[in-house]
Amino acid sequence: GYRSLLGAQAAMMLQGNASSYVCKDTLDDSFFNRCFLEHPPGPIRILGDTVNPWINPRALGTVAAFVVVGLPVVCSCSRSIRLSPAAYCAMKLSALHFLYRCSYALVLDVALYAVFQQRRPCTCALDGGSFTQVGSVYGMPSGDSMMGGLFGAFLWEAAGGSWAGRAVGASVVLGAMAERVSWGMHSVGQASVGATLGVLLYVWNTRTPQCVVVLETLLVLPGGIALLLNDPLRPEWALPAADHPGYQDNLLAWFLWGAALQVLAT
């Protein structure tokens, strides 16, 4: 049902220009599907906002691509950096593998949107306007939570026997999930599925031969494009979102961005 997320109503009455949200559940009011958008932002949203910019798939993918492309230039131009051929190859291979994992959270995730076709949890009205959906059309599974699972699993494994390092990895996963849920972009269920898939994909990708990576690319890229082009809700892809009036949120653009990373990594 409808829930007021105005918060601090007395203060807002004194500040007539303050933004206010009133939201309803797009899916249902169960714990895993309801809208948990925090407005004004609470501690969970602030914590998530601190973590997410550093671990979302666009940011990490861009950094990994820069390392892949820029590493040869840095090594050839720098007089202070000297890497043996073996160390250079190991570093570049690690960056390529990481870049490929980042593409999961854009390519595979968006393709799965078209498979599950589950909408995002929040439909909100800003400052008394009409109700529109928060975020793009689909939300199952959460791509940012998937990237949190991938990166968190990487940190967990890199920590070895250090419990402090493992705690950092687990915090990354939970922080990514909390940010998406508190922004109303995803439900608890969508974030949980995304994070779980991220961990499982990390285990899969780090324990399968290189030929599987090539096969995945050959199957996922054309399959994903076919699913997206035949999606029944394509006309809604570019509708303005409640949190970004006039903001164009195109799923195909996300997919193509991830595809470019995946092809580079493959």
C-alpha positions in Angstrom: 0.0 0.0 0.0 0.9 3.7 0.1 3.6 4.7 2.5 4.7 8.2 3.3 8.5 8.6 3.1 8.5 12.3 3.8 10.3 12.2 7.2 10.7 15.2 9.5 7.3 16.6 8.4 7.4 19.6 10.7 10.7 20.8 9.3 9.5 20.3 5.8 6.4 22.4 6.5 8.8 25.2 7.4 10.9 24.5 4.3 8.3 24.6 1.6 10.9 24.0 -1.1 12.1 20.7 0.4 11.7 17.6 -1.8 9.3 14.9 -0.7 8.6 11.4 -1.8 5.4 9.3 -1.4 5.9 5.8 -2.6 4.0 2.6 -3.1 5.1 -1.0 -3.6 5.3 -2.0 -7.3 5.5 -5.7 -6.6 3.9 -6.5 -3.2 4.5 -5.6 0.5 6.4 -8.8 1.5 9.9 -8.3 3.0 11.7 -9.5 -0.1 9.6 -7.4 -2.6 8.5 -4.2 -0.8 9.9 -0.7 -1.4 12.5 0.4 1.2 13.5 3.7 -0.3 14.9 6.0 2.5 14.0 9.6 2.2 15.5 11.6 3.7 18.6 9.3 3.6 19.3 7.3 6.8 22.5 5.6 8.0 22.1 2.6 5.8 21.8 4.7 2.6 24.7 6.9 3.6 26.9 3.8 4.2 25.8 2.3 0.9 26.4 5.6 -0.9 30.0 5.6 0.5 30.7 2.1 -0.8 28.9 1.9 -4.1 30.7 4.5 -6.2 33.9 2.4 -5.8 32.4 -1.0 -6.6 29.7 -0.5 -9.3 30.4 -2.3 -12.5 30.9 0.8 -14.6 33.6 2.2 -12.3 35.5 -1.0 -11.8 35.2 -1.9 -15.4 36.6 1.4 -16.5 39.5 1.1 -14.0 40.3 -2.5 -15.2 40.1 -1.4 -18.9 42.5 1.5 -18.2 45.0 -1.0 -16.5 44.7 -3.4 -19.5 45.3 -0.6 -22.1 47.6 1.6 -20.1 49.9 -1.0 -18.5 52.1 -1.4 -21.6 52.3 2.4 -22.1 53.3 3.0 -18.4 55.9 0.2 -18.4 57.5 1.4 -21.7 57.6 5.1 -20.7 58.4 4.9 -17.1 62.1 4.7 -16.0 61.2 3.8 -12.4 58.8 0.9 -13.1 60.6 -2.3 -14.2 58.6 -5.5 -14.5 60.0 -8.8 -15.6 58.1 -10.4 -18.6 56.6 -13.0 -16.2 55.4 -10.3 -13.8 54.0 -8.2 -16.6 52.1 -11.1 -18.1 50.7 -12.1 -14.7 49.5 -8.5 -13.9 47.9 -8.1 -17.3 46.2 -11.5 -17.2 44.8 -10.6 -13.7 43.5 -7.3 -15.0 41.9 -9.1 -18.0 40.2 -11.6 -15.8 38.9 -8.9 -13.5 37.6 -6.9 -16.5 35.8 -9.9 -17.8 34.1 -10.4 -14.4 33.0 -6.7 -14.4 31.2 -7.4 -17.7 29.1 -10.1 -16.0 27.3 -7.3 -14.0 26.4 -5.5 -17.2 26.0 -8.0 -20.0 24.6 -11.1 -18.2 22.7 -9.0 -15.7 20.8 -7.0 -18.3 20.1 -10.2 -20.3 18.6 -11.7 -17.1 16.4 -8.7 -16.8 14.7 -9.7 -20.0 14.4 -13.3 -18.8 12.9 -12.6 -15.3 11.0 -9.4 -16.4 10.5 -8.4 -12.8 9.9 -4.7 -12.2 11.8 -2.6 -9.6 10.1 -2.3 -6.2 9.3 1.4 -5.9 6.7 3.7 -7.7 7.0 7.2 -6.2 5.6 10.7 -6.6 8.0 13.6 -6.1 6.7 16.8 -4.6 3.1 15.8 -5.2 3.6 14.9 -8.9 2.4 11.8 -10.7 3.6 8.3 -9.7 6.4 6.9 -11.8 8.8 4.0 -11.3 12.2 4.5 -9.6 14.9 3.4 -11.9 14.7 1.5 -15.2 12.0 -1.0 -16.1 13.5 -4.2 -14.6 15.3 -5.0 -11.4 15.9 -8.8 -11.2 18.7 -9.4 -10.5 20.6 -6.3 -9.2 23.7 -5.6 -11.3 25.4 -3.5 -8.7 24.8 -6.1 -6.1 26.2 -8.7 -8.5 29.3 -6.6 -8.9 29.5 -6.3 -5.1 29.4 -10.1 -4.9 32.1 -10.5 -7.5 34.4 -7.9 -5.9 33.6 -9.1 -2.4 34.5 -12.7 -3.3 37.7 -11.5 -4.9 38.7 -9.6 -1.7 37.7 -12.6 0.5 39.9 -14.9 -1.5 42.8 -12.4 -1.8 42.7 -12.0 2.0 43.8 -15.6 2.5 43.6 -16.4 6.2 43.1 -12.8 7.3 39.7 -12.4 9.0 40.1 -8.6 8.7 40.4 -8.9 4.9 37.5 -11.3 4.8 35.4 -8.8 6.8 36.2 -6.2 4.2 35.0 -8.5 1.4 31.8 -9.3 3.2 31.2 -5.6 4.0 31.5 -4.8 0.3 28.8 -7.3 -0.6 26.4 -6.1 2.2 27.2 -2.4 1.4 26.4 -2.8 -2.3 23.1 -4.5 -1.4 22.2 -1.9 1.2 22.8 1.0 -1.2 20.5 -0.5 -3.9 17.7 -1.3 -1.5 17.8 2.0 0.4 17.7 4.0 -2.9 14.6 2.0 -3.9 16.3 0.8 -7.0 16.0 -2.9 -6.0 14.1 -5.0 -3.6 15.8 -7.1 -0.9 15.1 -10.2 -3.1 16.6 -8.6 -6.2 19.7 -7.5 -4.3 20.1 -10.9 -2.6 19.9 -12.8 -5.9 22.3 -10.4 -7.6 24.9 -10.7 -4.8 24.6 -14.5 -4.7 25.0 -14.7 -8.4 28.1 -12.5 -8.2 29.8 -14.8 -5.7 28.9 -17.9 -7.7 30.1 -16.3 -10.9 33.4 -15.5 -9.3 33.8 -19.1 -8.2 32.8 -20.3 -11.7 35.1 -17.9 -13.6 38.2 -18.5 -11.4 37.9 -22.3 -11.7 37.1 -22.9 -15.4 39.5 -23.0 -18.4 39.9 -20.1 -20.8 38.0 -21.8 -23.5 34.9 -21.5 -21.4 35.3 -17.7 -21.3 35.3 -17.6 -25.2 32.2 -19.9 -25.3 30.4 -17.7 -22.8 31.0 -14.7 -24.9 29.8 -16.4 -28.1 26.6 -17.5 -26.4 25.7 -14.6 -24.0 26.3 -11.6 -26.4 24.0 -12.7 -29.3 21.5 -14.3 -26.9 21.3 -11.2 -24.8 20.8 -8.9 -27.8 18.0 -11.2 -29.0 16.3 -11.2 -25.6 16.5 -7.4 -25.4 15.3 -6.6 -28.9 12.3 -8.9 -28.3 11.4 -7.6 -24.9 7.7 -6.7 -24.7 8.4 -3.6 -22.6 11.0 -2.0 -24.9 8.8 1.2 -25.2 9.2 1.8 -21.5 13.0 1.6 -21.5 13.6 5.3 -22.0 10.7 6.7 -19.9 11.7 9.3 -17.3 12.3 7.9 -13.8 10.8 9.2 -10.6 14.2 10.0 -9.1 15.6 11.6 -12.3 12.9 13.5 -14.2 13.8 13.5 -17.8 16.6 11.0 -17.2 16.9 8.5 -20.1 17.7 5.0 -18.8 18.3 2.6 -21.7 19.0 -1.0 -21.0 20.5 -1.7 -24.4 23.1 1.0 -23.7 24.2 -0.7 -20.5 24.4 -4.1 -22.4 26.5 -2.6 -25.2 28.8 -1.0 -22.6 29.3 -4.3 -20.9 29.7 -6.1 -24.3 32.6 -3.8 -25.2 34.3 -4.7 -21.9 33.7 -8.4 -22.4 35.1 -8.4 -26.0 38.2 -6.5 -24.8 38.7 -9.0 -22.0 38.1 -12.1 -24.1 
